[in-house]
């Protein structure tokens, strides 16, 4: 049973997540990587203050 974990800044809608999850599941199924019913897509939303890039550091 594959787990696909996606970490991202919070702010995406449930509809956006569903579209991406479907694309991932479709691709894994198409390439016989796993059966559709065994794939789990997990979204981990991060608050903006918990996500820092080099550009964020340069601005301070």
C-alpha positions in Angstrom: 0.0 0.0 0.0 1.8 3.1 -1.1 1.5 6.4 0.8 2.1 9.6 -1.2 2.9 12.4 1.3 2.6 16.0 0.1 3.9 18.8 2.3 2.8 22.2 1.3 1.9 25.7 2.6 -1.6 25.8 3.8 -4.1 27.6 1.6 -5.1 25.0 -1.0 -8.8 24.2 -1.2 -10.2 20.6 -0.7 -11.1 20.7 -4.4 -7.5 21.5 -5.4 -6.2 18.7 -3.3 -8.8 16.3 -4.7 -7.7 17.1 -8.3 -4.0 16.5 -7.5 -4.8 13.3 -5.6 -6.8 12.0 -8.5 -3.9 12.8 -11.0 -1.5 10.9 -8.7 -3.7 7.9 -8.3 -4.4 7.8 -12.1 -0.7 7.9 -12.9 0.2 5.2 -10.4 -2.6 3.0 -11.7 -1.7 3.7 -15.3 1.9 2.6 -14.8 0.9 -0.5 -12.8 2.7 0.9 -9.7 -0.2 0.0 -7.4 -3.9 -0.7 -7.5 -6.2 2.4 -7.2 -7.8 1.2 -4.0 -4.4 0.7 -2.2 -3.0 4.2 -2.8 -3.2 6.8 0.0 -2.5 10.5 -0.7 -1.8 12.5 2.4 -1.6 16.2 2.5 0.3 17.9 5.3 -0.5 21.6 5.4 2.1 23.9 7.0 1.4 27.3 8.4 3.3 30.0 6.6 5.4 30.8 9.7 6.6 27.2 9.6 7.9 27.4 6.0 11.0 29.4 5.4 12.9 29.8 2.1 16.2 31.6 1.4 14.2 34.5 -0.1 12.3 34.9 3.2 15.7 35.2 5.0 17.0 37.7 2.5 14.1 40.0 3.1 14.8 40.4 6.8 
